[in-house]
Amino acid sequence: MLTVEDSPVAPETTDPRVPPRNGVVTRYLIDRWAEERPDKVFVKFDDNGEEWDYRSLREKIVQTALGLQNLGVAQGDHVLVWMPNCREQIRIFFALNYLGAVYVPINTAYKGKLLEHVIDVSDAKLAVVESSLVERMEGLDLAALDQILVTGGRVDKAPLPHKHYAEVMEPESGTLKPLARTIEPWDPMAIIFTSGTTGPSKGVLTSYLHLFSNAGPESWPFVTEDDRYMINAPMFHIGGMGPMFCLLARGASIAVVDRFDTATYWDSVRNTGATVAFLLGVMASFLEKQPAGEDDTKNPLRTVLMVPLASNAEGFAKRFGVDVYTIFNMTEVSSPIVSEPNPTVRGSCGKARPGVEVRLVDENDCEVPVGVMGEMIIRTDRPWAMNSGYHKMPEATAKAWRNGWFHSGDAFIRDEEGNYFFTDRMKDSIRRRGENISSFEVESEVLAHPDVFEAAAVAVDSEHSEDDVLICVAPVADKEIDPGALIDFLKDRMAYFMVPRYVRVMESLPKTPSAKVLKHELRREGVTPETWDREAEGRSIKGERFRTPA
């Protein structure tokens, strides 16, 4: 028999901006819903249709928490979790928080020095590791780690003492010890690593209030307790773990799907009864390019978050019978920019939501005028609604939070109506012949070409002055990219000064383990011998000349 000893509970805060603990802290949410909604399904799995209701969810989490307690995990401990999406990942995530411990998920692509770095930053003694990944730890400096819990298959050897999940994580009896103190909404629940493109990955300290605010009822009011959110992003990313927690906070439901797959996407939606989904990058375009069918609208999906907003979002919404929203968000913040349903302003990310202040500033944090590009900085009126800093990186924390605002590092333009338009990462903007060019806008137009699978625009040196534009592209499977034909496609779609001079065709673009393109590598390599140069091909593109009326 599994039991839980009650802990002393401190008084609740009287601040109206902070929800009660049983509305925002994992342990108290799980206990609450098991009592109030025991038979409601919390998770449905796409692979076999298995369902966990809130009663069985609590049983599984308490059982897993007891197994972790038997391994020495206590309130406040950090535990490294290195595994793909699976049932055990869900149990470990919630069970660690049930104990008041800190969940530290890391990307399954990590290896070598990057793996060493995140292990060191994690401050973890225990690592929960999928069996096929254990060998990557051999020969590394494992910092404070002193034991490994292996999930999946068995391993005969490991660089540290190890046990297998089934041996210790499914006890049939035992008692969870009382907490040392009440778990508070501002306590850390996770450290989420953001991939570094030019420097080491940073561990974002995330409180319960931060993750709750990231996609909670105030941030995403269009997601309700009656919804089922499709989880097909990795649970080591904010896109996978964040909605999983935020749907728990609503007493709602999630659908777990292995991964995004264009061919089976709508089958998964129907099989799981998903009502809300997130389409990132080219996912919407892939679905839109599938042959139309008579049953396209016959699906349970009612809401799609599309980031960035596709040019044909209106057509997508009509074809599949959904409402489309778009947002701007990042691991460190809490959805500061959210659109209305089915936005019509092309390229917009939406407007600042209630409870958030947003400014666009120059390099001195001075606000720029409407229509002028500036860095987005953010603060919220709810305490702890954004990141609590970067773990063990005080200089990076101070730089990001200077002058009391969080600096996103992203460049935006705001129009007179308050719509915000993402233009670029601040360090990725390009200046050519007196004009500022958004690499994001260049890439968006290039990706509209049917043969282009991925694209990255970067600045390269010009023999004239300032920069020239290099576009690096990789083709769709079984397709080839003709640089000249690509330029012909682009010249009628963008301003003349934005049309790339150079086209470099690659099999695939270099990326971080979390699939962000390594633009600094492309910039460093610059114009390679195989890069196509339209100027060398005699294909200059000039701006229009306008005659002043007499």
C-alpha positions as CSV (number, residue, x, y, z in Angstrom):
1,M,0.0,0.0,0.0
2,L,1.3,3.5,-1.0
3,T,0.7,6.3,1.4
4,V,1.6,10.0,1.8
5,E,2.3,11.7,5.1
6,D,0.8,15.1,5.3
7,S,3.2,18.1,5.7
8,P,2.6,21.3,7.6
9,V,1.1,23.9,5.3
10,A,2.1,27.6,5.5
11,P,-0.6,30.3,5.0
12,E,-1.4,31.2,1.4
13,T,-0.3,34.6,0.1
14,T,-3.0,37.3,-0.1
15,D,-1.6,38.7,-3.3
16,P,-4.4,38.5,-5.9
17,R,-1.9,38.1,-8.7
18,V,-0.7,34.8,-7.3
19,P,-3.1,31.8,-7.7
20,P,-3.5,29.4,-4.7
21,R,-1.1,26.6,-4.4
22,N,-3.7,24.0,-5.6
23,G,-4.0,26.1,-8.8
24,V,-0.3,26.3,-9.7
25,V,1.9,23.8,-7.8
26,T,2.2,20.3,-9.2
27,R,1.8,18.3,-6.0
28,Y,-1.3,20.1,-4.9
29,L,-2.8,20.1,-8.4
30,I,-2.4,16.3,-8.7
31,D,-4.0,15.8,-5.3
32,R,-6.8,18.2,-6.1
33,W,-7.9,16.7,-9.4
34,A,-7.7,13.2,-8.1
35,E,-10.3,14.2,-5.6
36,E,-12.4,16.6,-7.7
37,R,-12.2,14.9,-11.2
38,P,-11.0,11.3,-10.5
39,D,-12.6,9.8,-13.6
40,K,-11.6,12.6,-16.1
41,V,-8.9,11.5,-18.6
42,F,-5.7,13.5,-18.2
43,V,-3.6,11.8,-20.9
44,K,-4.4,9.7,-23.9
45,F,-1.6,8.0,-25.9
46,D,-1.7,7.8,-29.6
47,D,0.4,4.6,-30.0
48,N,-2.2,2.3,-28.4
49,G,-5.1,4.4,-27.1
50,E,-4.1,4.0,-23.4
51,E,-5.7,6.5,-21.1
52,W,-4.8,7.7,-17.6
53,D,-7.5,9.4,-15.6
54,Y,-6.7,11.8,-12.7
55,R,-7.2,9.0,-10.1
56,S,-4.7,6.7,-11.8
57,L,-2.3,9.6,-12.6
58,R,-2.0,10.3,-8.8
59,E,-1.4,6.7,-8.1
60,K,1.4,6.5,-10.7
61,I,3.0,9.7,-9.5
62,V,3.0,8.8,-5.9
63,Q,4.4,5.4,-6.8
64,T,7.2,7.0,-8.9
65,A,7.9,9.6,-6.2
66,L,8.3,6.9,-3.6
67,G,10.8,5.2,-5.9
68,L,12.8,8.4,-6.3
69,Q,12.6,9.0,-2.5
70,N,14.1,5.5,-2.1
71,L,17.0,6.6,-4.3
72,G,17.6,9.6,-2.0
73,V,15.8,12.4,-3.9
74,A,14.5,15.0,-1.5
75,Q,12.8,18.4,-1.7
76,G,15.0,21.0,-3.4
77,D,17.3,18.4,-5.2
78,H,18.1,18.7,-8.9
79,V,17.6,15.6,-11.0
80,L,18.9,15.3,-14.5
81,V,16.5,13.6,-17.0
82,W,17.9,12.5,-20.3
83,M,15.3,10.5,-22.3
84,P,12.9,10.8,-25.2
85,N,9.1,11.3,-24.9
86,C,7.6,8.3,-23.1
87,R,5.4,7.3,-20.2
88,E,8.3,7.2,-17.8
89,Q,9.2,10.8,-18.8
90,I,5.8,12.0,-17.7
91,R,5.9,10.1,-14.5
92,I,9.4,11.4,-13.6
93,F,8.5,15.0,-14.4
94,F,5.5,15.1,-12.2
95,A,6.9,12.9,-9.5
96,L,10.0,15.0,-9.0
97,N,7.8,18.1,-8.6
98,Y,5.5,16.1,-6.3
99,L,8.6,15.7,-4.0
100,G,9.4,19.4,-4.4
101,A,12.5,18.5,-6.4
102,V,13.7,20.2,-9.6
103,Y,13.3,18.6,-13.0
104,V,16.3,19.2,-15.3
105,P,15.6,17.7,-18.7
106,I,18.3,17.7,-21.4
107,N,18.2,17.2,-25.1
108,T,18.7,13.6,-26.3
109,A,21.1,14.9,-29.0
110,Y,23.7,16.2,-26.4
111,K,27.1,14.6,-26.4
112,G,30.7,15.5,-25.6
113,K,31.6,18.8,-24.2
114,L,28.1,20.2,-24.4
115,L,26.9,17.2,-22.4
116,E,29.6,17.8,-19.8
117,H,28.5,21.5,-19.6
118,V,24.9,20.8,-18.9
119,I,25.7,18.1,-16.4
120,D,27.9,20.5,-14.5
121,V,25.3,23.3,-14.6
122,S,22.5,21.0,-13.5
123,D,24.0,20.4,-10.0
124,A,22.4,17.0,-10.1
125,K,23.5,13.9,-8.2
126,L,21.0,11.6,-9.9
127,A,20.6,11.2,-13.7
128,V,17.6,9.4,-15.2
129,V,18.9,8.2,-18.5
130,E,17.5,6.1,-21.4
131,S,19.6,3.0,-21.9
132,S,20.8,3.8,-25.4
133,L,22.3,7.1,-24.1
134,V,24.3,5.8,-21.2
135,E,27.4,5.0,-23.3
136,R,27.7,8.7,-24.3
137,M,28.6,9.5,-20.7
138,E,31.7,7.3,-20.7
139,G,34.9,9.3,-20.3
140,L,33.2,12.5,-19.5
141,D,33.6,14.7,-16.4
142,L,30.2,13.9,-14.7
143,A,30.6,16.7,-12.0
144,A,28.3,16.0,-9.0
145,L,26.5,12.9,-10.5
146,D,26.9,9.8,-8.3
147,Q,24.3,7.4,-9.7
148,I,22.2,6.7,-12.8
149,L,18.7,5.4,-13.1
150,V,18.4,3.5,-16.4
151,T,15.1,3.5,-18.3
152,G,14.2,1.4,-21.4
153,G,16.5,-1.6,-22.0
154,R,19.1,-2.9,-19.6
155,V,22.8,-2.0,-19.7
156,D,25.6,-4.1,-18.4
157,K,28.0,-1.3,-17.6
158,A,27.8,2.4,-16.9
159,P,30.3,5.1,-15.8
160,L,28.6,5.4,-12.4
161,P,26.6,3.0,-10.1
162,H,23.3,2.3,-11.8
163,K,19.9,0.7,-11.2
164,H,17.1,-0.1,-13.6
165,Y,13.8,1.7,-13.5
166,A,11.6,-1.4,-13.0
167,E,13.7,-2.5,-10.0
168,V,13.2,0.6,-7.9
169,M,10.5,2.8,-9.4
170,E,7.4,0.6,-9.0
171,P,7.3,-0.2,-5.3
172,E,4.0,-1.8,-4.1
173,S,4.1,-0.3,-0.6
174,G,5.8,2.5,1.3
175,T,5.2,5.9,2.7
176,L,6.2,9.2,1.2
177,K,7.9,11.3,3.9
178,P,6.4,14.7,4.7
179,L,7.9,17.7,3.0
180,A,10.4,19.8,4.8
181,R,8.2,22.8,4.0
182,T,5.2,23.8,1.8
183,I,6.0,24.0,-1.9
184,E,5.4,27.5,-3.0
185,P,4.4,28.9,-6.4
186,W,7.7,30.8,-6.7
187,D,9.8,27.7,-5.9
188,P,11.9,26.4,-8.8
189,M,10.2,23.4,-10.6
190,A,12.6,23.0,-13.5
191,I,15.8,24.1,-15.2
192,I,15.2,24.3,-18.9
193,F,18.3,24.5,-21.2
194,T,18.2,26.9,-24.2
195,S,20.6,25.9,-27.0
196,G,23.5,28.3,-27.3
197,T,24.3,29.2,-30.9
198,T,27.4,31.2,-30.2
199,G,28.0,30.4,-26.5
200,P,27.3,27.7,-23.9
201,S,23.7,26.6,-23.4
202,K,22.0,28.5,-20.5
203,G,19.8,26.8,-17.9
204,V,16.6,28.8,-17.4
205,L,15.4,28.7,-13.8
206,T,11.7,28.2,-14.0
207,S,9.3,28.5,-11.1
208,Y,5.8,27.0,-11.0
209,L,4.4,30.5,-11.5
210,H,6.6,31.1,-14.5
211,L,5.6,27.9,-16.3
212,F,1.9,28.5,-15.3
213,S,2.1,32.0,-16.8
214,N,3.9,30.8,-19.9
215,A,0.8,29.2,-21.3
216,G,-1.8,29.6,-18.6
217,P,-5.4,30.9,-18.6
218,E,-4.3,34.6,-18.8
219,S,-1.7,34.0,-21.5
220,W,-3.7,31.5,-23.6
221,P,-7.4,32.2,-22.7
222,F,-8.5,30.3,-25.8
223,V,-7.4,27.0,-24.2
224,T,-9.9,25.8,-21.6
225,E,-10.4,22.9,-19.1
226,D,-12.5,21.2,-21.8
227,D,-9.6,20.9,-24.2
228,R,-7.1,18.2,-25.0
229,Y,-3.7,19.5,-26.2
230,M,-1.5,17.5,-28.6
231,I,2.0,17.0,-27.2
232,N,4.3,16.1,-30.1
233,A,7.3,18.3,-29.2
234,P,10.1,16.9,-27.1
235,M,9.4,17.0,-23.4
236,F,12.9,18.4,-22.8
237,H,11.7,21.6,-24.5
238,I,9.4,24.2,-23.2
239,G,7.1,23.3,-26.2
240,G,6.6,19.8,-24.8
241,M,6.8,20.1,-21.0
242,G,5.1,23.6,-20.8
243,P,1.7,22.7,-22.2
244,M,1.7,19.4,-20.3
245,F,2.0,21.2,-17.0
246,C,-0.4,24.1,-18.1
247,L,-3.1,21.6,-19.1
248,L,-2.7,19.9,-15.7
249,A,-3.2,23.3,-14.1
250,R,-6.5,23.7,-15.9
251,G,-7.7,20.2,-15.0
252,A,-7.8,19.5,-18.7
253,S,-6.2,16.8,-20.9
254,I,-3.3,16.0,-23.2
255,A,-2.7,13.8,-26.1
256,V,0.8,12.3,-26.4
257,V,2.0,11.6,-30.0
258,D,5.5,10.3,-30.8
259,R,6.4,13.2,-33.2
260,F,5.0,15.4,-35.9
261,D,4.4,13.4,-39.1
262,T,2.7,15.0,-42.0
263,A,1.3,11.8,-43.4
264,T,-0.3,10.6,-40.1
265,Y,-1.0,14.0,-38.4
266,W,-4.8,14.0,-38.9
267,D,-5.1,10.3,-38.0
268,S,-3.4,11.2,-34.7
269,V,-5.7,14.1,-34.1
270,R,-8.8,11.9,-34.6
271,N,-7.4,8.9,-32.7
272,T,-6.6,11.0,-29.6
273,G,-9.5,13.5,-29.8
274,A,-7.0,16.4,-29.7
275,T,-8.7,19.8,-29.8
276,V,-5.6,22.1,-29.6
277,A,-2.3,21.9,-31.4
278,F,0.8,23.9,-32.0
279,L,2.3,24.2,-35.5
280,L,5.9,25.5,-35.5
281,G,7.8,26.6,-38.5
282,V,7.0,24.8,-41.7
283,M,4.5,22.3,-40.1
284,A,1.5,24.3,-41.3
285,S,2.9,24.5,-44.8
286,F,3.5,20.8,-44.9
287,L,-0.1,20.1,-43.9
288,E,-1.4,22.7,-46.4
289,K,0.5,21.1,-49.2
290,Q,-1.1,17.7,-48.7
291,P,-3.9,16.9,-51.2
292,A,-7.3,18.3,-50.1
293,G,-9.9,15.8,-49.0
294,E,-13.6,15.9,-48.4
295,D,-13.1,15.1,-44.7
296,D,-10.6,17.8,-44.0
297,T,-13.0,19.6,-41.6
298,K,-14.1,16.3,-40.0
299,N,-11.7,16.4,-37.1
300,P,-11.9,17.3,-33.4
301,L,-9.3,20.1,-33.6
302,R,-10.7,23.5,-32.9
303,T,-7.7,25.7,-32.1
304,V,-4.2,25.9,-33.8
305,L,-1.3,28.0,-32.6
306,M,0.7,28.8,-35.7
307,V,4.2,30.3,-35.3
308,P,5.1,32.1,-37.4
309,L,1.8,33.0,-38.9
310,A,1.6,31.4,-42.4
311,S,0.7,33.6,-45.3
312,N,-2.2,31.4,-46.0
313,A,-3.4,31.1,-42.4
314,E,-7.0,32.1,-43.4
315,G,-7.1,29.4,-46.0
316,F,-5.7,26.9,-43.5
317,A,-8.4,27.8,-40.9
318,K,-11.2,27.4,-43.4
319,R,-9.9,24.2,-44.9
320,F,-9.5,22.4,-41.6
321,G,-12.3,24.1,-39.7
322,V,-10.1,25.6,-36.9
323,D,-9.4,28.9,-35.3
324,V,-5.8,30.1,-35.8
325,Y,-3.8,32.1,-33.3
326,T,-0.2,33.2,-33.3
327,I,2.1,34.3,-30.5
328,F,5.6,35.4,-29.6
329,N,7.1,33.3,-26.8
330,M,10.4,32.0,-25.6
331,T,11.5,29.8,-22.7
332,E,12.4,32.7,-20.5
333,V,9.1,34.7,-20.7
334,S,5.4,34.0,-20.7
335,S,3.7,34.6,-24.0
336,P,3.8,38.5,-23.9
337,I,2.4,38.8,-27.5
338,V,-0.8,37.0,-28.4
339,S,-3.1,37.5,-31.4
340,E,-6.8,37.6,-31.8
341,P,-8.4,34.5,-33.5
342,N,-7.7,34.3,-37.2
343,P,-5.5,37.4,-37.4
344,T,-5.6,39.2,-40.8
345,V,-2.5,41.4,-40.4
346,R,0.1,39.5,-42.3
347,G,3.3,38.9,-40.5
348,S,2.0,40.0,-37.1
349,C,2.7,38.1,-33.9
350,G,-0.2,39.8,-32.2
351,K,-0.4,42.5,-29.5
352,A,0.8,42.8,-25.9
353,R,-1.5,40.8,-23.7
354,P,-2.9,42.1,-20.4
355,G,-0.5,41.8,-17.4
356,V,2.6,42.4,-19.6
357,E,4.5,45.6,-20.4
358,V,6.5,45.5,-23.7
359,R,8.9,48.1,-25.1
360,L,11.1,48.2,-28.2
361,V,14.4,49.9,-27.4
362,D,17.8,50.8,-28.9
363,E,21.2,49.6,-27.6
364,N,20.9,52.1,-24.8
365,D,17.4,50.9,-23.7
366,C,15.9,54.1,-25.0
367,E,12.4,53.5,-26.6
368,V,12.3,53.7,-30.4
369,P,9.4,55.3,-32.3
370,V,6.6,53.4,-33.9
371,G,7.7,51.8,-37.1
372,V,11.4,51.6,-36.1
373,M,13.1,48.3,-35.3
374,G,14.2,47.8,-31.7
375,E,14.9,45.0,-29.2
376,M,11.9,43.7,-27.3
377,I,12.1,44.0,-23.6
378,I,9.5,42.7,-21.2
379,R,8.2,42.8,-17.6
380,T,5.1,41.4,-16.0
381,D,2.8,42.6,-13.2
382,R,2.7,39.1,-11.7
383,P,5.7,38.3,-9.6
384,W,7.7,35.2,-10.7
385,A,5.8,35.1,-14.1
386,M,9.1,35.0,-16.0
387,N,12.4,33.3,-15.6
388,S,14.3,33.5,-12.3
389,G,17.6,33.9,-14.1
390,Y,20.2,31.5,-15.6
391,H,21.4,28.9,-13.2
392,K,25.1,29.4,-12.3
393,M,25.4,32.2,-14.9
394,P,25.2,35.4,-12.9
395,E,26.7,37.6,-15.7
396,A,24.3,36.3,-18.3
397,T,21.4,36.9,-15.8
398,A,22.5,40.4,-15.1
399,K,22.9,41.2,-18.8
400,A,19.5,39.8,-19.6
401,W,17.7,41.6,-16.7
402,R,19.5,45.0,-16.9
403,N,17.4,48.0,-15.9
404,G,14.7,45.8,-14.5
405,W,13.4,44.5,-17.8
406,F,14.1,41.1,-19.5
407,H,15.9,41.6,-22.8
408,S,14.7,39.1,-25.4
409,G,17.5,39.6,-27.9
410,D,14.8,39.7,-30.6
411,A,14.2,42.7,-32.9
412,F,10.6,43.8,-33.6
413,I,8.7,46.6,-35.2
414,R,5.4,47.9,-33.8
415,D,2.7,49.6,-35.9
416,E,0.2,52.3,-34.9
417,E,-2.4,49.7,-33.9
418,G,-0.1,48.0,-31.5
419,N,0.7,44.9,-33.7
420,Y,4.2,43.5,-33.2
421,F,6.2,42.2,-36.1
422,F,9.2,39.9,-35.5
423,T,12.1,41.0,-37.8
424,D,15.2,39.1,-36.5
425,R,17.4,38.1,-33.7
426,M,19.4,41.3,-33.0
427,K,22.7,39.8,-34.0
428,D,21.2,38.3,-37.3
429,S,20.1,41.5,-38.9
430,I,21.7,42.5,-42.2
431,R,22.4,46.0,-43.6
432,R,22.8,46.3,-47.3
433,R,23.2,49.6,-49.2
434,G,21.7,51.7,-46.5
435,E,18.7,49.4,-45.9
436,N,18.1,47.2,-42.9
437,I,17.1,43.6,-43.9
438,S,15.4,41.0,-41.8
439,S,16.9,37.6,-42.3
440,F,13.6,36.2,-41.0
441,E,11.6,37.9,-43.8
442,V,14.1,36.8,-46.4
443,E,13.9,33.2,-45.2
444,S,10.1,33.3,-45.1
445,E,9.9,34.2,-48.8
446,V,12.6,31.6,-49.7
447,L,10.7,28.9,-47.8
448,A,7.6,29.7,-49.9
449,H,9.4,28.0,-52.9
450,P,8.0,24.5,-53.2
451,D,11.5,22.9,-53.6
452,V,13.1,24.5,-50.5
453,F,12.9,22.5,-47.2
454,E,15.0,24.9,-45.0
455,A,16.7,28.2,-45.4
456,A,19.0,30.6,-43.5
457,A,19.9,34.1,-44.6
458,V,23.2,35.6,-43.3
459,A,25.3,38.7,-44.0
460,V,28.6,38.3,-45.9
461,D,31.2,40.9,-46.8
462,S,30.6,43.0,-49.8
463,E,33.3,44.5,-52.0
464,H,31.3,47.7,-52.1
465,S,30.2,48.5,-48.6
466,E,28.2,47.1,-45.7
467,D,26.8,43.6,-46.4
468,D,25.6,41.3,-49.1
469,V,22.9,38.6,-48.5
470,L,23.8,34.9,-48.6
471,I,20.9,32.5,-48.5
472,C,21.8,28.9,-47.6
473,V,19.1,26.4,-48.6
474,A,18.5,22.7,-48.5
475,P,16.0,21.0,-50.8
476,V,12.9,19.0,-50.1
477,A,13.5,15.2,-50.4
478,D,13.8,14.1,-54.1
479,K,14.0,17.7,-55.3
480,E,16.8,19.9,-56.5
481,I,17.2,23.7,-56.2
482,D,18.2,25.7,-59.2
483,P,19.7,29.0,-57.8
484,G,18.7,31.0,-60.9
485,A,15.1,29.8,-60.7
486,L,15.0,30.6,-57.0
487,I,16.1,34.2,-57.7
488,D,13.5,34.5,-60.4
489,F,10.9,33.3,-57.9
490,L,12.1,35.8,-55.3
491,K,12.6,39.0,-57.3
492,D,8.8,39.5,-57.6
493,R,8.2,38.7,-54.0
494,M,10.5,41.0,-52.1
495,A,12.2,44.4,-52.3
496,Y,15.1,44.5,-54.7
497,F,17.7,45.2,-52.0
498,M,16.5,42.0,-50.1
499,V,17.0,39.6,-53.0
500,P,20.1,37.5,-52.1
501,R,23.2,37.9,-54.1
502,Y,24.6,34.5,-53.1
503,V,22.8,31.1,-53.0
504,R,24.5,28.2,-51.3
505,V,22.7,24.8,-51.8
506,M,23.5,22.3,-49.0
507,E,22.2,18.8,-48.1
508,S,21.1,20.2,-44.8
509,L,21.9,23.2,-42.6
510,P,24.1,22.9,-39.5
511,K,22.1,23.0,-36.3
512,T,22.4,22.9,-32.6
513,P,21.1,19.8,-30.8
514,S,17.7,21.6,-30.4
515,A,17.5,22.1,-34.2
516,K,18.4,25.8,-34.3
517,V,20.4,26.7,-37.3
518,L,24.0,27.6,-36.5
519,K,24.1,30.9,-38.4
520,H,27.4,31.9,-37.0
521,E,29.0,28.8,-38.8
522,L,27.4,29.9,-42.1
523,R,28.6,33.4,-41.6
524,R,32.1,32.2,-40.8
525,E,32.2,30.0,-43.8
526,G,30.8,32.8,-46.0
527,V,30.9,32.5,-49.7
528,T,32.3,29.0,-50.4
529,P,33.7,27.9,-53.8
530,E,30.4,26.1,-54.7
531,T,28.2,29.2,-53.8
532,W,26.3,30.6,-56.7
533,D,26.7,34.4,-57.3
534,R,24.1,36.1,-59.3
535,E,26.3,39.2,-59.9
536,A,28.9,36.9,-61.5
537,E,26.1,35.5,-63.6
538,G,25.2,39.0,-64.8
539,R,21.9,39.1,-63.0
540,S,21.9,42.4,-61.2
541,I,18.6,43.6,-59.7
542,K,18.0,47.3,-59.6
543,G,15.4,49.3,-57.8
544,E,12.7,51.2,-59.7
545,R,13.5,54.8,-60.8
546,F,10.6,57.2,-60.3
547,R,10.3,60.4,-62.2
548,T,9.1,63.4,-60.2
549,P,6.0,64.9,-61.9
550,A,6.6,68.2,-63.6
